[in-house]
């Protein structure tokens, strides 16, 4: 089966699903190092929302074009659409909606990071479940050099990924870090010399071979534990556990284990 290309609401957000159920979401604005305009933020959120309910998608990779992941929000728009506190609050709400669409997508999401990965670009990467980077990465959050405060959602994700002390180092210094420091700070989970996307694709294939209901349940529970909402979501999370035990995939997994073969999961 050939890959299926899905048209997004902005032509600079590309989405393709291959025969293995691996969806690739690509930010395609290389002339601006993949800076994300407001329409691109909206389209990106819509792609992840649609992927959440698309049975053909098993795992997602978020990446950029032209050797860069993303230079973050398109600062050239700020004078019009982020001028003053009220406009900035509205802008941040739209961006947060996209960030949470990535974080809450029930499918595992891997960020493949190369080149410039700064500001809102790093925020998008931190919303993903795992981050693979190569030696070209240059990453950080230069909010302090722009005179703005990173959103609560983005600060929370940053602190969740790297811890509060390292989050303070990243925000207070506003430095741009290379791969070695990105690993030290915990911004990157897996490193390769070249071709972050190729490594992410291998990892996605490994993940996509597992039972979709198991992946979705594990992600939901770990997110809830991390954000301190597990007790409030107890009934919802228990239903995910129960659904997995009642699924045909659970029966297939047990049967395949007993027969010494690889399971064939369908997500049901």
Steps between C-alpha positions, in 0.01 A plus 500: 500500500633844408509786751181702542540878490247707693441864416513736798341843539835664423722372213807549719385224736543166321363167620557152360420152635694198377394135472635426850276761660780749559380854444752772416401858577742742336533874551587620150607862493875462442550857376420616857661203675149366556380794709136430588237755404165516676327314217769232521447463877130444432561251218753309709252461784233380259732233356572357844133514601408309184781248557364429847192334351660358184522122540763481224750696709706300752784745574590855392822682419513880511786653303602796284624566147829627362727385781317682782223398739351842572608853590183526708224754470519740206616817677423711192129458587534621859453869423147430374370190674696500828511871581404553864388270777152418373614410149794302641267306728277407206805397295635286785162330541504395134859376526423314824209326328743362241759407762239306698368332183850353461544412867151345526505314169449133601758392242870520604668805346873524426675827415785469246723800568765655278638850466310790653257381770430808709224678689162373392678240288652348812159531665352282225779246548439492876132425439608179325559179695858445384767715335772377263767749391815507291822702530361797308244594766507852644235532766381725780235749605606862437188650663719705735665669204160592354350637821214251517397231747462142382142372544396301806433192286844519336676564834318204650605269217859627522518441876337159458759393245819637658418594861450846650869585557604420143189676369619812684844469342341479155262793553723726708802479270301499173797316349504295184638152574669237285439127516728429798327757720158399370571147623635627832190710558262222398358682197596204281438131574695331221792633295653399168785648301288565192144438377278553802199422284637159398558409865154625594352290220667185638369576848152570362497165318587320824224682688241460224536121513349494850132492597332840440274474806801423719686803363203732544431379853862527609530853359179618666599359839855637491376845391245502781759396758743764373241780507354396836156416361506120539269497803244725330519284186488168683178379336611603152839334538350181640273481194808509277651211697174303483462564126845356436422181694170462314660556157569256221859626506546372856383155392728517196798607712457212744444252218803621303719476811392140553563417134840664492415746221464874454150629579282664234323787671201681350421758767178323598 
